[in-house]
Amino acid sequence: VNVTTLMHEASHALLCTNSGGAQNPPWLDEGLACYFECWDMRASKAQNARIRDALSQRMDMLWNAILSNDRA
C-alpha cells in the first residue's frame, strides 16, 4: 500500500472527524489532504518543511518544462 495514499485519505478522515461531520468546502478538504500526503510522521516540523520545499522546487521545474514545451 502506498503511504502517500494512506496519509491523504487519513487527512480526509481526520478533518471530517474534527469538524463534527460537517460538510467542508472541497478546496479545504482536498487542499489539506494534498498537503499532508507527503508529511513524514517520523520527521520534525522543520524537516517536513525542508521536504515540502524540495518537492515544491521539483514541481516548479516540472511545470516550467511542461509550459516551455507547450509554447514550442
Buried (B, 14 or more C-beta within 10 A) or exposed (E): EEEEEEBBEBBBEEBBEEEEEEEBEEEEBBEBBEEBBBBEEEEEEEEBEEBEEEEEEEEEEEEEEEEEEEEE
